[in-house]
Amino acid sequence: MSIGEILAVLRRRWYVMVPLTLISLLAGAHLYRSVPVAYQSQSSVALLDSTAVAELAPAFGNPIANAGGSLVVTADVLIRTLSGTDAARDLQGIGVTDPYTVGFAANTSGPMLTLTVTGTDRANVLEETNKLTAFAGETLNALQAAAKVKPAYMVQTAPVVLPQTPVPQMKSRYQQVLGVVILGTTAAFVLSFLTDSLLAAIRRRRAAGAPPAPARGRGRRKPWGRQLDATALLSGYLGLAFFIPSNLTLPGMGGVGTPANVFALLCLFWYLAAWITGRIRPAPGTRLPRVVMCLLAFSVLGSYLANAMRGSSHKEVLAADRGLIGLLVWVSLVVLVSAGIQDRERLDVLLRRAVVMGSVVAAIGFYDFFTATNVADSISIPGLQSSVAQITTLDRGSFTRPRATTAQPLEFGGMLAILLPFAVQQAFDPVRRHLRAWRRWAPVALMGGALPLTVSRTSIIGALIVVLVMVLRWKPERRWAAIGLLMGAVACFKVIIPGLIGTITALFASFVSNSDSSTQARTVKYSAIVPYLTERPLFGRGFGTFLPELFFFTDNQYMLTLAEMGLVGLLALLVLLFTGIHQGGAIRRLARTESDRELGQAFFASALVSLVIAATFDALSFPMFAGVFFLTIAAGGSYLGFIRRTAPEPATVESPCSSTSRPPTADRSRVAAR
């Protein structure tokens, strides 16, 4: 469906689109005028040890200097008490009727609390913040008195930041207005296409049996009437994902607000319009990736409801909302690839474009490594802001770890590792033999060479999996040539970049001996996940809510999934990963040509890489890696559908010879020769 066709449908059904759009605009204007402006005031309180526990130096006598970090547990108890229903009832009795929150102060590891009150009356909000600050001290004294703590040993509260002048919170107001307008416009868009589809079906029934109308001249085609397909749209998504730094997002949307993700959501509307009007029908045999995505969506929605039922903080609610947006992006990619691409050749084009764009990102990584800089730091796009604070170049040993346009070297290495098998497959593909050797092998050299530059165990493990899965299935002459080439590449790295191979070897040696500080920091957190899992074992705390600023970094996608989506979410994620492995193996078994068998092996290797390296970092938290991962999973299902439709029929008792009633597709080598 082209842009011209979409505009033509909206123009024909203006009586649906225009009124509903106007109603949504009027509703947004009414909401803007009727909803009062919210004001917010904050104060900060620190907990101090008693003088009987820690004697102050006579020369200083400064109580604030005695704010030790050993009172974190006491602060947590106070936060839980103030957040309880009994404390809320007592606060309402003294006049604090507006919503309030109590939590640890941001970017601090000590016993410091932030108290926040939000309301519509500026003067009342300031007064309530003063009352809440005083009530916090009274509650702490009451808790200690109930525990029969002697006054000399009581922990005290000290206001560090006095209640601030309330500031208007216009952002929430604008979000509500935009939400109403977007919902109304989306409903108008969908209903316009539904109406057009229903009326077209009625016309077809009435015209059944009528003589055909004379064909009209098509005339000159307008530029905006060019046919758009899923491959063209997904190529645009890949361009935005690869070449706009993934840390640059729209304000207020967090890590999911990248331009690529927003474009993917718009592409989902395009697919819905084409599907409703009957211009696109999912290809047969491509249902598996969409079914598995339904399982993942079910687990995400279940965790969203679990988060809503447990009385989570405002930050966790916003994070859960962003998680739903991320889920829609993933669903859009899977649907567009598996159901939107109707032609095998167009799917080949999409994979080639993904490999070429990934090669460009790898080349940027080479530049970052050898210049000890980062290109992404110099990219500034109006309207976008960084979703990750203080992104700088990272070093390990004496080497700068490149990240190119990704948010982190781990994302850079992981993304290249799942694309590398397809670069190798395309280099050997007979369809591309007419190209010069450097054009076929440049992506392999760039991606494979960039992986060790990250000085990361994740990248090396991914590269080793690709080598083991791909090389061992080759014929002996190609296999030994590849092994010799790999040994030569290692020797070149040792000569050109002295110390790199030794640094990588030391990384794995420290990992085996359990003497690496980064590995110990990760594994020690595994046991810290257990309390959150036992608290909510089925659906977890809510997808996207296990924020590092509220909890801690997990550096393990499986541990993070257990905390956020529970056992159901972990099961859905494993089913998704093993589905990718199954699709690769099925393509290889059903393939009729060596080229397709190698393609199946590439999908198998890519999915296996994702399965393993997901245990080394929180993979789905990075938008570029997650986008490429779901795109390859859906592409595997689409390829499997194409190959199943051309595979010979199994032999039966009535027909002992295999049937080939379905015509095979044209040989791809002959297509390339044209």
Sequence and secondary structure as in RCSB ss.txt:
>XXXX:A:sequence
MSIGEILAVLRRRWYVMVPLTLISLLAGAHLYRSVPVAYQSQSSVALLDSTAVAELAPAFGNPIANAGGSLVVTA
DVLIRTLSGTDAARDLQGIGVTDPYTVGFAANTSGPMLTLTVTGTDRANVLEETNKLTAFAGETLNALQAAAKVK
PAYMVQTAPVVLPQTPVPQMKSRYQQVLGVVILGTTAAFVLSFLTDSLLAAIRRRRAAGAPPAPARGRGRRKPWG
RQLDATALLSGYLGLAFFIPSNLTLPGMGGVGTPANVFALLCLFWYLAAWITGRIRPAPGTRLPRVVMCLLAFSV
LGSYLANAMRGSSHKEVLAADRGLIGLLVWVSLVVLVSAGIQDRERLDVLLRRAVVMGSVVAAIGFYDFFTATNV
ADSISIPGLQSSVAQITTLDRGSFTRPRATTAQPLEFGGMLAILLPFAVQQAFDPVRRHLRAWRRWAPVALMGGA
LPLTVSRTSIIGALIVVLVMVLRWKPERRWAAIGLLMGAVACFKVIIPGLIGTITALFASFVSNSDSSTQARTVK
YSAIVPYLTERPLFGRGFGTFLPELFFFTDNQYMLTLAEMGLVGLLALLVLLFTGIHQGGAIRRLARTESDRELG
QAFFASALVSLVIAATFDALSFPMFAGVFFLTIAAGGSYLGFIRRTAPEPATVESPCSSTSRPPTADRSRVAAR
>XXXX:A:secstr
  HHHHHHHHHHTHHHHHHHHHHHHHHHHHHHHHS   EEEEEEEEEE  TTTS   TTT  GGGG  GGGHHHH
HHHHHHHTSHHHHHHHHHTT  S EEEEE TT  SSEEEEEEEES HHHHHHHHHHHHHHHHHHHHHHHHHTT  
GGG  EEEEEE     EE HHHHHHHHHHHHHHHHHHHHHHHHHHHHHHHHHHHHHTTTS            GGG
S   HHHHHHHHHHHHHHS TTEE TTSGGG  HHHHHHHHHHHHHHHHHHTTS    TT  HHHHHHHHHHHHH
HHHHHHHHHTT  HHHHHHHHHHHHHHHHHHHHHHIIIII   HHHHHHHHHHHHHHHHHHHHHHHHHHHHT  G
GGG   TT EESSTT   EEETTEEE  TTSSSHHHHHHHHHHHHHHHHHHHH GGGTTS HHHHHHHHHHHHHH
HHHT  HHHHHHHHHHHHHHHTTS HHHHHHHHHHHHHHHHHHHHHSTTHHHHHHHHHHHHHTT  HHHHHHHHH
HHHHHHHHHHSTTT S TT   TTTS     HHHHHHHHHHHHHHHHHHHHHHHHHHHHHHHHHH SSHHHHHHH
HHHHHHHHHHHHHTTTS GGGSHHHHHHHHHHHHHHHHHHHHHHHHS B   SS  S B  S     HHHHHH 
